[in-house]
Every structure is written in structure tokens, then in C-alpha cells.
Amino acid sequence: MGIKENIEKILSNVADAAKKSGRKPEDIKLIAVTKNVSQEKIMEAYNCGLRRFGENRIAELELKKSSLPDDIEWHMIGHLQSNKAFK
């Protein structure tokens, strides 16, 4: 199964779960995690309509953010290592 099919299946599952819980599917925000994911695959997901992505490494996020479309909403996920924090 490719990225497009996976995204479609996930969005369908989210919509079903939202309806079962009395929520609107559009109120659920999907964040695709990009750890160890190439920029080409991120662009494939982007071209399928995803705009929210999460990364857990600052250097990776900065690299990806600088070379991917500006309308991507980036999120830091996971634990921040103390040696990577600004002091």
C-alpha cells in the first residue's frame, strides 16, 4: 500500500471514530510524523493534502523546514534532549 492509500485509510478511520464519538471529522487534526522519512515521501504526503507534520529532532526539522513548502505547519514531538535546548 502506498502513501496515498495509507492516508486515505487513516482519514477514513479518523472520520469513523469522530462520528462514533459525536465529533466532526474536520475537528480532528492529523499530524504526520516525519522521523527518518525522506523529503520526497513528505512531499508525497503533502501532495495528498497533509499540511501538519511532526519531527522530534531539531536539526532534522530545520533542514526539512528550509527545503519544503512554507505552508507546512511543523510540530516538535517527543522529548527534547537537554544538550539540544537553548541556554
PyMOL Python script that loads the backbone (N, CA, C, O; Angstrom):
from pymol import cmd

cmd.read_pdbstr("""\
ATOM      1  N   MET A   1       0.854  -1.173   0.000  1.00  0.00           N
ATOM      2  CA  MET A   1       0.000   0.000   0.000  1.00  0.00           C
ATOM      3  C   MET A   1       0.899   1.235   0.000  1.00  0.00           C
ATOM      4  O   MET A   1       1.871   1.299   0.753  1.00  0.00           O
ATOM      5  N   GLY A   2       0.576   2.207  -0.840  1.00  0.00           N
ATOM      6  CA  GLY A   2       1.355   3.430  -0.950  1.00  0.00           C
ATOM      7  C   GLY A   2       0.927   4.496   0.041  1.00  0.00           C
ATOM      8  O   GLY A   2      -0.020   4.320   0.809  1.00  0.00           O
ATOM      9  N   ILE A   3       1.640   5.591   0.004  1.00  0.00           N
ATOM     10  CA  ILE A   3       1.352   6.699   0.921  1.00  0.00           C
ATOM     11  C   ILE A   3      -0.072   7.216   0.730  1.00  0.00           C
ATOM     12  O   ILE A   3      -0.791   7.428   1.707  1.00  0.00           O
ATOM     13  N   LYS A   4      -0.478   7.416  -0.508  1.00  0.00           N
ATOM     14  CA  LYS A   4      -1.828   7.935  -0.775  1.00  0.00           C
ATOM     15  C   LYS A   4      -2.896   7.018  -0.185  1.00  0.00           C
ATOM     16  O   LYS A   4      -3.836   7.483   0.459  1.00  0.00           O
ATOM     17  N   GLU A   5      -2.747   5.725  -0.408  1.00  0.00           N
ATOM     18  CA  GLU A   5      -3.739   4.768   0.115  1.00  0.00           C
ATOM     19  C   GLU A   5      -3.724   4.738   1.635  1.00  0.00           C
ATOM     20  O   GLU A   5      -4.779   4.640   2.262  1.00  0.00           O
ATOM     21  N   ASN A   6      -2.543   4.822   2.234  1.00  0.00           N
ATOM     22  CA  ASN A   6      -2.448   4.851   3.699  1.00  0.00           C
ATOM     23  C   ASN A   6      -3.134   6.084   4.277  1.00  0.00           C
ATOM     24  O   ASN A   6      -3.863   5.993   5.265  1.00  0.00           O
ATOM     25  N   ILE A   7      -2.897   7.230   3.658  1.00  0.00           N
ATOM     26  CA  ILE A   7      -3.523   8.470   4.134  1.00  0.00           C
ATOM     27  C   ILE A   7      -5.038   8.380   4.013  1.00  0.00           C
ATOM     28  O   ILE A   7      -5.761   8.761   4.934  1.00  0.00           O
ATOM     29  N   GLU A   8      -5.518   7.882   2.886  1.00  0.00           N
ATOM     30  CA  GLU A   8      -6.967   7.737   2.698  1.00  0.00           C
ATOM     31  C   GLU A   8      -7.570   6.818   3.758  1.00  0.00           C
ATOM     32  O   GLU A   8      -8.638   7.109   4.296  1.00  0.00           O
ATOM     33  N   LYS A   9      -6.892   5.714   4.061  1.00  0.00           N
ATOM     34  CA  LYS A   9      -7.385   4.779   5.075  1.00  0.00           C
ATOM     35  C   LYS A   9      -7.382   5.423   6.461  1.00  0.00           C
ATOM     36  O   LYS A   9      -8.342   5.275   7.217  1.00  0.00           O
ATOM     37  N   ILE A  10      -6.313   6.131   6.791  1.00  0.00           N
ATOM     38  CA  ILE A  10      -6.232   6.810   8.097  1.00  0.00           C
ATOM     39  C   ILE A  10      -7.331   7.854   8.231  1.00  0.00           C
ATOM     40  O   ILE A  10      -8.002   7.921   9.261  1.00  0.00           O
ATOM     41  N   LEU A  11      -7.518   8.671   7.194  1.00  0.00           N
ATOM     42  CA  LEU A  11      -8.559   9.709   7.242  1.00  0.00           C
ATOM     43  C   LEU A  11      -9.950   9.087   7.367  1.00  0.00           C
ATOM     44  O   LEU A  11     -10.816   9.641   8.043  1.00  0.00           O
ATOM     45  N   SER A  12     -10.166   7.956   6.728  1.00  0.00           N
ATOM     46  CA  SER A  12     -11.441   7.253   6.855  1.00  0.00           C
ATOM     47  C   SER A  12     -11.640   6.744   8.278  1.00  0.00           C
ATOM     48  O   SER A  12     -12.728   6.864   8.841  1.00  0.00           O
ATOM     49  N   ASN A  13     -10.582   6.175   8.857  1.00  0.00           N
ATOM     50  CA  ASN A  13     -10.664   5.694  10.248  1.00  0.00           C
ATOM     51  C   ASN A  13     -10.912   6.843  11.218  1.00  0.00           C
ATOM     52  O   ASN A  13     -11.692   6.705  12.160  1.00  0.00           O
ATOM     53  N   VAL A  14     -10.253   7.970  10.992  1.00  0.00           N
ATOM     54  CA  VAL A  14     -10.455   9.155  11.838  1.00  0.00           C
ATOM     55  C   VAL A  14     -11.901   9.637  11.731  1.00  0.00           C
ATOM     56  O   VAL A  14     -12.532   9.957  12.738  1.00  0.00           O
ATOM     57  N   ALA A  15     -12.415   9.685  10.515  1.00  0.00           N
ATOM     58  CA  ALA A  15     -13.800  10.129  10.309  1.00  0.00           C
ATOM     59  C   ALA A  15     -14.780   9.196  11.019  1.00  0.00           C
ATOM     60  O   ALA A  15     -15.720   9.662  11.662  1.00  0.00           O
ATOM     61  N   ASP A  16     -14.570   7.894  10.908  1.00  0.00           N
ATOM     62  CA  ASP A  16     -15.447   6.931  11.587  1.00  0.00           C
ATOM     63  C   ASP A  16     -15.391   7.104  13.099  1.00  0.00           C
ATOM     64  O   ASP A  16     -16.426   7.108  13.764  1.00  0.00           O
ATOM     65  N   ALA A  17     -14.186   7.246  13.642  1.00  0.00           N
ATOM     66  CA  ALA A  17     -14.028   7.414  15.089  1.00  0.00           C
ATOM     67  C   ALA A  17     -14.656   8.721  15.559  1.00  0.00           C
ATOM     68  O   ALA A  17     -15.274   8.771  16.622  1.00  0.00           O
ATOM     69  N   ALA A  18     -14.497   9.776  14.767  1.00  0.00           N
ATOM     70  CA  ALA A  18     -15.087  11.066  15.131  1.00  0.00           C
ATOM     71  C   ALA A  18     -16.602  10.964  15.195  1.00  0.00           C
ATOM     72  O   ALA A  18     -17.228  11.426  16.149  1.00  0.00           O
ATOM     73  N   LYS A  19     -17.178  10.360  14.181  1.00  0.00           N
ATOM     74  CA  LYS A  19     -18.641  10.219  14.149  1.00  0.00           C
ATOM     75  C   LYS A  19     -19.146   9.402  15.328  1.00  0.00           C
ATOM     76  O   LYS A  19     -20.163   9.742  15.933  1.00  0.00           O
ATOM     77  N   LYS A  20     -18.438   8.321  15.656  1.00  0.00           N
ATOM     78  CA  LYS A  20     -18.849   7.465  16.777  1.00  0.00           C
ATOM     79  C   LYS A  20     -18.801   8.211  18.102  1.00  0.00           C
ATOM     80  O   LYS A  20     -19.568   7.911  19.017  1.00  0.00           O
ATOM     81  N   SER A  21     -17.900   9.184  18.203  1.00  0.00           N
ATOM     82  CA  SER A  21     -17.768   9.928  19.456  1.00  0.00           C
ATOM     83  C   SER A  21     -18.550  11.243  19.446  1.00  0.00           C
ATOM     84  O   SER A  21     -18.460  12.033  20.386  1.00  0.00           O
ATOM     85  N   GLY A  22     -19.315  11.473  18.380  1.00  0.00           N
ATOM     86  CA  GLY A  22     -20.135  12.680  18.304  1.00  0.00           C
ATOM     87  C   GLY A  22     -19.363  13.923  17.910  1.00  0.00           C
ATOM     88  O   GLY A  22     -19.819  15.042  18.146  1.00  0.00           O
ATOM     89  N   ARG A  23     -18.199  13.737  17.313  1.00  0.00           N
ATOM     90  CA  ARG A  23     -17.379  14.873  16.876  1.00  0.00           C
ATOM     91  C   ARG A  23     -17.424  14.988  15.365  1.00  0.00           C
ATOM     92  O   ARG A  23     -17.836  14.062  14.667  1.00  0.00           O
ATOM     93  N   LYS A  24     -16.997  16.134  14.874  1.00  0.00           N
ATOM     94  CA  LYS A  24     -16.883  16.345  13.439  1.00  0.00           C
ATOM     95  C   LYS A  24     -15.489  15.907  12.991  1.00  0.00           C
ATOM     96  O   LYS A  24     -14.501  16.251  13.639  1.00  0.00           O
ATOM     97  N   PRO A  25     -15.394  15.158  11.898  1.00  0.00           N
ATOM     98  CA  PRO A  25     -14.064  14.731  11.413  1.00  0.00           C
ATOM     99  C   PRO A  25     -13.110  15.902  11.171  1.00  0.00           C
ATOM    100  O   PRO A  25     -11.908  15.769  11.401  1.00  0.00           O
ATOM    101  N   GLU A  26     -13.617  17.030  10.717  1.00  0.00           N
ATOM    102  CA  GLU A  26     -12.749  18.181  10.429  1.00  0.00           C
ATOM    103  C   GLU A  26     -12.191  18.832  11.700  1.00  0.00           C
ATOM    104  O   GLU A  26     -11.283  19.659  11.621  1.00  0.00           O
ATOM    105  N   ASP A  27     -12.729  18.463  12.870  1.00  0.00           N
ATOM    106  CA  ASP A  27     -12.198  18.974  14.128  1.00  0.00           C
ATOM    107  C   ASP A  27     -10.969  18.195  14.605  1.00  0.00           C
ATOM    108  O   ASP A  27     -10.279  18.622  15.531  1.00  0.00           O
ATOM    109  N   ILE A  28     -10.701  17.056  13.971  1.00  0.00           N
ATOM    110  CA  ILE A  28      -9.545  16.233  14.322  1.00  0.00           C
ATOM    111  C   ILE A  28      -8.363  16.678  13.473  1.00  0.00           C
ATOM    112  O   ILE A  28      -8.481  16.800  12.254  1.00  0.00           O
ATOM    113  N   LYS A  29      -7.234  16.919  14.109  1.00  0.00           N
ATOM    114  CA  LYS A  29      -6.039  17.374  13.394  1.00  0.00           C
ATOM    115  C   LYS A  29      -5.030  16.229  13.311  1.00  0.00           C
ATOM    116  O   LYS A  29      -4.512  15.768  14.328  1.00  0.00           O
ATOM    117  N   LEU A  30      -4.765  15.784  12.106  1.00  0.00           N
ATOM    118  CA  LEU A  30      -3.808  14.715  11.867  1.00  0.00           C
ATOM    119  C   LEU A  30      -2.415  15.308  11.686  1.00  0.00           C
ATOM    120  O   LEU A  30      -2.218  16.215  10.879  1.00  0.00           O
ATOM    121  N   ILE A  31      -1.458  14.789  12.440  1.00  0.00           N
ATOM    122  CA  ILE A  31      -0.063  15.213  12.314  1.00  0.00           C
ATOM    123  C   ILE A  31       0.742  14.001  11.869  1.00  0.00           C
ATOM    124  O   ILE A  31       0.792  12.991  12.571  1.00  0.00           O
ATOM    125  N   ALA A  32       1.368  14.101  10.711  1.00  0.00           N
ATOM    126  CA  ALA A  32       2.179  13.008  10.172  1.00  0.00           C
ATOM    127  C   ALA A  32       3.597  13.131  10.727  1.00  0.00           C
ATOM    128  O   ALA A  32       4.224  14.182  10.593  1.00  0.00           O
ATOM    129  N   VAL A  33       4.098  12.082  11.340  1.00  0.00           N
ATOM    130  CA  VAL A  33       5.435  12.083  11.925  1.00  0.00           C
ATOM    131  C   VAL A  33       6.460  11.796  10.832  1.00  0.00           C
ATOM    132  O   VAL A  33       6.301  10.862  10.046  1.00  0.00           O
ATOM    133  N   THR A  34       7.517  12.615  10.794  1.00  0.00           N
ATOM    134  CA  THR A  34       8.492  12.527   9.699  1.00  0.00           C
ATOM    135  C   THR A  34       9.851  11.979  10.126  1.00  0.00           C
ATOM    136  O   THR A  34      10.815  12.070   9.367  1.00  0.00           O
ATOM    137  N   LYS A  35       9.943  11.416  11.319  1.00  0.00           N
ATOM    138  CA  LYS A  35      11.217  10.865  11.793  1.00  0.00           C
ATOM    139  C   LYS A  35      11.693   9.794  10.810  1.00  0.00           C
ATOM    140  O   LYS A  35      10.972   8.841  10.512  1.00  0.00           O
ATOM    141  N   ASN A  36      12.911   9.967  10.317  1.00  0.00           N
ATOM    142  CA  ASN A  36      13.525   9.032   9.369  1.00  0.00           C
ATOM    143  C   ASN A  36      12.766   8.922   8.040  1.00  0.00           C
ATOM    144  O   ASN A  36      12.848   7.899   7.360  1.00  0.00           O
ATOM    145  N   VAL A  37      12.035   9.969   7.676  1.00  0.00           N
ATOM    146  CA  VAL A  37      11.282   9.983   6.426  1.00  0.00           C
ATOM    147  C   VAL A  37      11.951  10.969   5.470  1.00  0.00           C
ATOM    148  O   VAL A  37      12.301  12.085   5.855  1.00  0.00           O
ATOM    149  N   SER A  38      12.119  10.545   4.233  1.00  0.00           N
ATOM    150  CA  SER A  38      12.766  11.406   3.238  1.00  0.00           C
ATOM    151  C   SER A  38      11.864  12.576   2.852  1.00  0.00           C
ATOM    152  O   SER A  38      10.645  12.525   3.016  1.00  0.00           O
ATOM    153  N   GLN A  39      12.485  13.617   2.344  1.00  0.00           N
ATOM    154  CA  GLN A  39      11.727  14.779   1.889  1.00  0.00           C
ATOM    155  C   GLN A  39      10.813  14.414   0.727  1.00  0.00           C
ATOM    156  O   GLN A  39       9.745  15.006   0.571  1.00  0.00           O
ATOM    157  N   GLU A  40      11.218  13.449  -0.089  1.00  0.00           N
ATOM    158  CA  GLU A  40      10.386  13.011  -1.211  1.00  0.00           C
ATOM    159  C   GLU A  40       9.084  12.397  -0.708  1.00  0.00           C
ATOM    160  O   GLU A  40       8.018  12.660  -1.265  1.00  0.00           O
ATOM    161  N   LYS A  41       9.162  11.584   0.338  1.00  0.00           N
ATOM    162  CA  LYS A  41       7.952  10.968   0.896  1.00  0.00           C
ATOM    163  C   LYS A  41       7.081  12.013   1.598  1.00  0.00           C
ATOM    164  O   LYS A  41       5.854  11.937   1.550  1.00  0.00           O
ATOM    165  N   ILE A  42       7.719  12.980   2.245  1.00  0.00           N
ATOM    166  CA  ILE A  42       6.949  14.063   2.867  1.00  0.00           C
ATOM    167  C   ILE A  42       6.191  14.828   1.785  1.00  0.00           C
ATOM    168  O   ILE A  42       5.024  15.170   1.973  1.00  0.00           O
ATOM    169  N   MET A  43       6.841  15.098   0.661  1.00  0.00           N
ATOM    170  CA  MET A  43       6.176  15.796  -0.437  1.00  0.00           C
ATOM    171  C   MET A  43       5.029  14.968  -1.013  1.00  0.00           C
ATOM    172  O   MET A  43       4.017  15.519  -1.444  1.00  0.00           O
ATOM    173  N   GLU A  44       5.186  13.668  -1.019  1.00  0.00           N
ATOM    174  CA  GLU A  44       4.104  12.799  -1.485  1.00  0.00           C
ATOM    175  C   GLU A  44       2.886  12.953  -0.574  1.00  0.00           C
ATOM    176  O   GLU A  44       1.757  13.058  -1.053  1.00  0.00           O
ATOM    177  N   ALA A  45       3.119  12.967   0.732  1.00  0.00           N
ATOM    178  CA  ALA A  45       2.030  13.175   1.692  1.00  0.00           C
ATOM    179  C   ALA A  45       1.455  14.581   1.547  1.00  0.00           C
ATOM    180  O   ALA A  45       0.240  14.770   1.603  1.00  0.00           O
ATOM    181  N   TYR A  46       2.322  15.553   1.364  1.00  0.00           N
ATOM    182  CA  TYR A  46       1.898  16.947   1.153  1.00  0.00           C
ATOM    183  C   TYR A  46       0.984  17.039  -0.072  1.00  0.00           C
ATOM    184  O   TYR A  46      -0.048  17.708  -0.034  1.00  0.00           O
ATOM    185  N   ASN A  47       1.369  16.367  -1.148  1.00  0.00           N
ATOM    186  CA  ASN A  47       0.568  16.397  -2.379  1.00  0.00           C
ATOM    187  C   ASN A  47      -0.764  15.678  -2.227  1.00  0.00           C
ATOM    188  O   ASN A  47      -1.657  15.842  -3.058  1.00  0.00           O
ATOM    189  N   CYS A  48      -0.903  14.882  -1.169  1.00  0.00           N
ATOM    190  CA  CYS A  48      -2.179  14.232  -0.851  1.00  0.00           C
ATOM    191  C   CYS A  48      -3.033  15.104   0.067  1.00  0.00           C
ATOM    192  O   CYS A  48      -4.137  14.717   0.450  1.00  0.00           O
ATOM    193  N   GLY A  49      -2.519  16.281   0.417  1.00  0.00           N
ATOM    194  CA  GLY A  49      -3.302  17.221   1.203  1.00  0.00           C
ATOM    195  C   GLY A  49      -2.863  17.428   2.640  1.00  0.00           C
ATOM    196  O   GLY A  49      -3.395  18.306   3.320  1.00  0.00           O
ATOM    197  N   LEU A  50      -1.908  16.647   3.122  1.00  0.00           N
ATOM    198  CA  LEU A  50      -1.461  16.849   4.503  1.00  0.00           C
ATOM    199  C   LEU A  50      -0.645  18.127   4.614  1.00  0.00           C
ATOM    200  O   LEU A  50       0.157  18.444   3.735  1.00  0.00           O
ATOM    201  N   ARG A  51      -0.859  18.860   5.709  1.00  0.00           N
ATOM    202  CA  ARG A  51      -0.126  20.099   5.935  1.00  0.00           C
ATOM    203  C   ARG A  51       0.496  20.165   7.320  1.00  0.00           C
ATOM    204  O   ARG A  51       1.237  21.104   7.610  1.00  0.00           O
ATOM    205  N   ARG A  52       0.216  19.194   8.184  1.00  0.00           N
ATOM    206  CA  ARG A  52       0.771  19.172   9.539  1.00  0.00           C
ATOM    207  C   ARG A  52       1.735  17.991   9.655  1.00  0.00           C
ATOM    208  O   ARG A  52       1.378  16.838   9.411  1.00  0.00           O
ATOM    209  N   PHE A  53       2.961  18.322  10.035  1.00  0.00           N
ATOM    210  CA  PHE A  53       3.986  17.297  10.175  1.00  0.00           C
ATOM    211  C   PHE A  53       4.711  17.481  11.502  1.00  0.00           C
ATOM    212  O   PHE A  53       4.863  18.602  11.987  1.00  0.00           O
ATOM    213  N   GLY A  54       5.157  16.371  12.084  1.00  0.00           N
ATOM    214  CA  GLY A  54       5.859  16.411  13.355  1.00  0.00           C
ATOM    215  C   GLY A  54       7.238  15.794  13.232  1.00  0.00           C
ATOM    216  O   GLY A  54       7.427  14.801  12.529  1.00  0.00           O
ATOM    217  N   GLU A  55       8.188  16.381  13.911  1.00  0.00           N
ATOM    218  CA  GLU A  55       9.573  15.893  13.902  1.00  0.00           C
ATOM    219  C   GLU A  55      10.087  15.960  15.331  1.00  0.00           C
ATOM    220  O   GLU A  55       9.689  16.843  16.091  1.00  0.00           O
ATOM    221  N   ASN A  56      10.977  15.025  15.712  1.00  0.00           N
ATOM    222  CA  ASN A  56      11.480  15.036  17.079  1.00  0.00           C
ATOM    223  C   ASN A  56      12.946  15.451  17.169  1.00  0.00           C
ATOM    224  O   ASN A  56      13.511  15.479  18.263  1.00  0.00           O
ATOM    225  N   ARG A  57      13.556  15.767  16.061  1.00  0.00           N
ATOM    226  CA  ARG A  57      14.944  16.220  16.081  1.00  0.00           C
ATOM    227  C   ARG A  57      15.015  17.632  15.512  1.00  0.00           C
ATOM    228  O   ARG A  57      14.565  17.883  14.394  1.00  0.00           O
ATOM    229  N   ILE A  58      15.578  18.544  16.284  1.00  0.00           N
ATOM    230  CA  ILE A  58      15.640  19.946  15.881  1.00  0.00           C
ATOM    231  C   ILE A  58      16.379  20.119  14.559  1.00  0.00           C
ATOM    232  O   ILE A  58      15.901  20.824  13.670  1.00  0.00           O
ATOM    233  N   ALA A  59      17.527  19.489  14.423  1.00  0.00           N
ATOM    234  CA  ALA A  59      18.322  19.637  13.196  1.00  0.00           C
ATOM    235  C   ALA A  59      17.552  19.115  11.979  1.00  0.00           C
ATOM    236  O   ALA A  59      17.594  19.724  10.910  1.00  0.00           O
ATOM    237  N   GLU A  60      16.853  17.993  12.141  1.00  0.00           N
ATOM    238  CA  GLU A  60      16.058  17.434  11.040  1.00  0.00           C
ATOM    239  C   GLU A  60      14.907  18.376  10.688  1.00  0.00           C
ATOM    240  O   GLU A  60      14.622  18.607   9.513  1.00  0.00           O
ATOM    241  N   LEU A  61      14.249  18.915  11.713  1.00  0.00           N
ATOM    242  CA  LEU A  61      13.138  19.834  11.467  1.00  0.00           C
ATOM    243  C   LEU A  61      13.629  21.062  10.707  1.00  0.00           C
ATOM    244  O   LEU A  61      12.991  21.492   9.746  1.00  0.00           O
ATOM    245  N   GLU A  62      14.748  21.623  11.126  1.00  0.00           N
ATOM    246  CA  GLU A  62      15.273  22.821  10.463  1.00  0.00           C
ATOM    247  C   GLU A  62      15.632  22.536   9.015  1.00  0.00           C
ATOM    248  O   GLU A  62      15.357  23.352   8.136  1.00  0.00           O
ATOM    249  N   LEU A  63      16.242  21.390   8.757  1.00  0.00           N
ATOM    250  CA  LEU A  63      16.607  21.013   7.393  1.00  0.00           C
ATOM    251  C   LEU A  63      15.359  20.833   6.529  1.00  0.00           C
ATOM    252  O   LEU A  63      15.284  21.353   5.416  1.00  0.00           O
ATOM    253  N   LYS A  64      14.390  20.099   7.048  1.00  0.00           N
ATOM    254  CA  LYS A  64      13.163  19.845   6.291  1.00  0.00           C
ATOM    255  C   LYS A  64      12.373  21.135   6.091  1.00  0.00           C
ATOM    256  O   LYS A  64      11.862  21.398   5.002  1.00  0.00           O
ATOM    257  N   LYS A  65      12.280  21.930   7.145  1.00  0.00           N
ATOM    258  CA  LYS A  65      11.511  23.175   7.073  1.00  0.00           C
ATOM    259  C   LYS A  65      12.085  24.122   6.020  1.00  0.00           C
ATOM    260  O   LYS A  65      11.337  24.820   5.335  1.00  0.00           O
ATOM    261  N   SER A  66      13.396  24.146   5.894  1.00  0.00           N
ATOM    262  CA  SER A  66      14.024  25.076   4.950  1.00  0.00           C
ATOM    263  C   SER A  66      13.877  24.648   3.496  1.00  0.00           C
ATOM    264  O   SER A  66      14.029  25.473   2.595  1.00  0.00           O
ATOM    265  N   SER A  67      13.588  23.394   3.255  1.00  0.00           N
ATOM    266  CA  SER A  67      13.546  22.920   1.870  1.00  0.00           C
ATOM    267  C   SER A  67      12.172  22.423   1.423  1.00  0.00           C
ATOM    268  O   SER A  67      12.023  21.951   0.296  1.00  0.00           O
ATOM    269  N   LEU A  68      11.183  22.525   2.283  1.00  0.00           N
ATOM    270  CA  LEU A  68       9.822  22.100   1.935  1.00  0.00           C
ATOM    271  C   LEU A  68       8.897  23.313   1.912  1.00  0.00           C
ATOM    272  O   LEU A  68       9.285  24.385   2.375  1.00  0.00           O
ATOM    273  N   PRO A  69       7.678  23.167   1.383  1.00  0.00           N
ATOM    274  CA  PRO A  69       6.771  24.315   1.247  1.00  0.00           C
ATOM    275  C   PRO A  69       6.530  25.069   2.557  1.00  0.00           C
ATOM    276  O   PRO A  69       6.490  24.485   3.640  1.00  0.00           O
ATOM    277  N   ASP A  70       6.374  26.372   2.418  1.00  0.00           N
ATOM    278  CA  ASP A  70       6.208  27.261   3.571  1.00  0.00           C
ATOM    279  C   ASP A  70       4.888  27.078   4.315  1.00  0.00           C
ATOM    280  O   ASP A  70       4.785  27.459   5.481  1.00  0.00           O
ATOM    281  N   ASP A  71       3.877  26.503   3.664  1.00  0.00           N
ATOM    282  CA  ASP A  71       2.582  26.392   4.340  1.00  0.00           C
ATOM    283  C   ASP A  71       2.459  25.135   5.202  1.00  0.00           C
ATOM    284  O   ASP A  71       1.379  24.835   5.712  1.00  0.00           O
ATOM    285  N   ILE A  72       3.563  24.398   5.367  1.00  0.00           N
ATOM    286  CA  ILE A  72       3.553  23.248   6.272  1.00  0.00           C
ATOM    287  C   ILE A  72       3.583  23.762   7.708  1.00  0.00           C
ATOM    288  O   ILE A  72       4.361  24.655   8.044  1.00  0.00           O
ATOM    289  N   GLU A  73       2.730  23.188   8.544  1.00  0.00           N
ATOM    290  CA  GLU A  73       2.680  23.504   9.977  1.00  0.00           C
ATOM    291  C   GLU A  73       3.514  22.444  10.695  1.00  0.00           C
ATOM    292  O   GLU A  73       3.113  21.282  10.775  1.00  0.00           O
ATOM    293  N   TRP A  74       4.663  22.844  11.212  1.00  0.00           N
ATOM    294  CA  TRP A  74       5.582  21.910  11.861  1.00  0.00           C
ATOM    295  C   TRP A  74       5.327  21.846  13.358  1.00  0.00           C
ATOM    296  O   TRP A  74       4.998  22.852  13.986  1.00  0.00           O
ATOM    297  N   HIS A  75       5.483  20.654  13.924  1.00  0.00           N
ATOM    298  CA  HIS A  75       5.323  20.429  15.358  1.00  0.00           C
ATOM    299  C   HIS A  75       6.533  19.664  15.870  1.00  0.00           C
ATOM    300  O   HIS A  75       6.982  18.705  15.243  1.00  0.00           O
ATOM    301  N   MET A  76       7.056  20.089  17.007  1.00  0.00           N
ATOM    302  CA  MET A  76       8.088  19.313  17.699  1.00  0.00           C
ATOM    303  C   MET A  76       7.357  18.262  18.528  1.00  0.00           C
ATOM    304  O   MET A  76       6.400  18.570  19.238  1.00  0.00           O
ATOM    305  N   ILE A  77       7.818  17.024  18.428  1.00  0.00           N
ATOM    306  CA  ILE A  77       7.177  15.942  19.172  1.00  0.00           C
ATOM    307  C   ILE A  77       8.227  15.214  20.002  1.00  0.00           C
ATOM    308  O   ILE A  77       9.416  15.274  19.689  1.00  0.00           O
ATOM    309  N   GLY A  78       7.805  14.541  21.039  1.00  0.00           N
ATOM    310  CA  GLY A  78       8.711  13.762  21.864  1.00  0.00           C
ATOM    311  C   GLY A  78       9.457  14.620  22.869  1.00  0.00           C
ATOM    312  O   GLY A  78       9.110  15.775  23.116  1.00  0.00           O
ATOM    313  N   HIS A  79      10.488  14.021  23.437  1.00  0.00           N
ATOM    314  CA  HIS A  79      11.280  14.677  24.474  1.00  0.00           C
ATOM    315  C   HIS A  79      12.408  15.486  23.850  1.00  0.00           C
ATOM    316  O   HIS A  79      13.028  15.062  22.875  1.00  0.00           O
ATOM    317  N   LEU A  80      12.660  16.630  24.413  1.00  0.00           N
ATOM    318  CA  LEU A  80      13.777  17.467  23.974  1.00  0.00           C
ATOM    319  C   LEU A  80      14.984  17.146  24.848  1.00  0.00           C
ATOM    320  O   LEU A  80      14.916  17.257  26.072  1.00  0.00           O
ATOM    321  N   GLN A  81      16.080  16.749  24.223  1.00  0.00           N
ATOM    322  CA  GLN A  81      17.288  16.437  24.974  1.00  0.00           C
ATOM    323  C   GLN A  81      17.890  17.725  25.523  1.00  0.00           C
ATOM    324  O   GLN A  81      17.928  18.746  24.836  1.00  0.00           O
ATOM    325  N   SER A  82      18.356  17.669  26.756  1.00  0.00           N
ATOM    326  CA  SER A  82      18.877  18.878  27.400  1.00  0.00           C
ATOM    327  C   SER A  82      20.077  19.456  26.660  1.00  0.00           C
ATOM    328  O   SER A  82      20.281  20.670  26.694  1.00  0.00           O
ATOM    329  N   ASN A  83      20.877  18.630  25.992  1.00  0.00           N
ATOM    330  CA  ASN A  83      22.026  19.150  25.262  1.00  0.00           C
ATOM    331  C   ASN A  83      21.619  19.836  23.956  1.00  0.00           C
ATOM    332  O   ASN A  83      22.453  20.464  23.304  1.00  0.00           O
ATOM    333  N   LYS A  84      20.353  19.721  23.573  1.00  0.00           N
ATOM    334  CA  LYS A  84      19.864  20.367  22.357  1.00  0.00           C
ATOM    335  C   LYS A  84      19.083  21.633  22.664  1.00  0.00           C
ATOM    336  O   LYS A  84      18.769  22.404  21.756  1.00  0.00           O
ATOM    337  N   ALA A  85      18.770  21.855  23.923  1.00  0.00           N
ATOM    338  CA  ALA A  85      17.969  23.017  24.322  1.00  0.00           C
ATOM    339  C   ALA A  85      18.839  24.274  24.312  1.00  0.00           C
ATOM    340  O   ALA A  85      20.041  24.225  24.575  1.00  0.00           O
ATOM    341  N   PHE A  86      18.201  25.387  24.005  1.00  0.00           N
ATOM    342  CA  PHE A  86      18.900  26.675  24.033  1.00  0.00           C
ATOM    343  C   PHE A  86      19.124  27.074  25.487  1.00  0.00           C
ATOM    344  O   PHE A  86      18.247  26.910  26.335  1.00  0.00           O
ATOM    345  N   LYS A  87      20.302  27.596  25.754  1.00  0.00           N
ATOM    346  CA  LYS A  87      20.602  28.002  27.143  1.00  0.00           C
ATOM    347  C   LYS A  87      20.890  29.476  27.190  1.00  0.00           C
ATOM    348  O   LYS A  87      21.164  30.018  28.261  1.00  0.00           O
TER     349      LYS A  87
END
""", "prot")
cmd.dss("prot")
cmd.show_as("cartoon", "prot")
cmd.util.cbc("prot")
cmd.orient("prot")
